[in-house]
């Protein structure tokens, strides 16, 4: 039986043209229950009141933790190739309360 890493490398992903276009998001709201993590990806436009949720992703906590690890790994690789990503101190005039890693 193949180990999980070998299974991931052999996974064939199919994508429809609509999904391949992607969805732009500049805001994510994350909430959770004991059984799931919910991420609402939204788009906030300058001068608009509020934000519009463009996609909602719901996953179990184990998968969310694995997704976080994969995102951290990809950010590390990105910064090795392109340099450090500088975090802004403000966004749309407001103080950024925390970054994606939960730092205050």
C-alpha positions in Angstrom: 0.0 0.0 0.0 1.4 3.5 -1.0 2.1 6.0 1.8 0.1 9.2 1.9 2.9 11.3 0.2 3.0 8.9 -2.7 -0.8 9.0 -3.0 -0.7 12.9 -3.1 2.0 12.9 -5.8 -0.2 10.6 -8.0 -3.4 12.6 -7.5 -4.8 13.9 -10.8 -6.7 17.2 -10.3 -9.4 18.2 -12.8 -10.6 21.8 -13.0 -13.5 23.4 -14.9 -12.9 26.6 -16.8 -15.1 28.6 -14.4 -13.1 27.4 -11.3 -9.8 28.0 -13.2 -10.7 31.7 -13.4 -10.3 31.9 -9.6 -11.9 34.2 -7.1 -10.2 37.4 -5.8 -10.3 37.9 -2.1 -8.7 40.5 0.1 -10.4 39.6 3.3 -11.1 36.3 5.1 -13.2 35.7 8.1 -12.5 32.4 9.9 -14.9 30.8 12.4 -15.2 27.3 13.8 -17.3 24.8 15.7 -16.0 21.6 17.4 -16.6 19.8 14.1 -15.6 22.2 11.3 -13.6 25.3 10.4 -15.5 27.8 8.1 -13.6 30.3 6.0 -15.5 33.1 4.3 -13.4 34.6 1.5 -14.6 38.1 0.8 -13.8 41.1 -1.4 -13.8 44.6 0.1 -13.8 47.5 -2.3 -12.6 51.0 -1.4 -15.5 53.3 -0.6 -18.0 50.4 -0.4 -19.9 49.7 2.8 -19.1 46.2 4.0 -17.6 43.3 2.1 -19.1 40.7 -0.2 -18.4 37.0 0.5 -17.2 35.4 -2.7 -16.5 31.9 -1.5 -17.2 29.8 1.7 -14.9 26.9 2.4 -15.9 24.4 5.1 -13.5 21.8 6.3 -12.8 19.5 9.3 -10.2 20.7 11.9 -7.6 18.1 10.8 -7.8 19.2 7.2 -7.7 22.9 8.3 -4.5 22.2 10.3 -2.9 20.4 7.3 -4.0 23.3 5.0 -2.3 25.8 7.4 0.9 23.7 7.4 0.9 23.6 3.6 0.3 27.4 3.4 3.1 28.0 5.8 5.4 25.8 3.7 4.4 27.6 0.5 4.9 31.0 2.0 8.4 29.9 3.2 9.3 28.7 -0.3 7.9 31.9 -1.9 10.0 34.1 0.4 13.1 32.0 -0.4 12.6 32.6 -4.1 11.2 36.2 -4.1 12.2 37.7 -0.8 10.4 38.5 2.4 6.8 39.5 2.2 6.5 42.8 4.1 3.3 43.0 6.2 1.6 46.4 6.1 0.8 48.2 9.3 -2.5 49.4 8.0 -5.0 48.2 5.5 -7.7 50.6 4.1 -6.9 53.0 7.0 -7.4 50.5 9.8 -4.8 48.8 11.9 -4.2 45.1 11.0 -5.1 43.2 14.2 -3.2 40.0 13.4 -1.6 38.2 10.6 -2.4 34.7 9.2 -0.1 33.1 11.8 -2.1 34.6 14.7 0.6 37.1 15.8 -0.7 40.1 17.6 
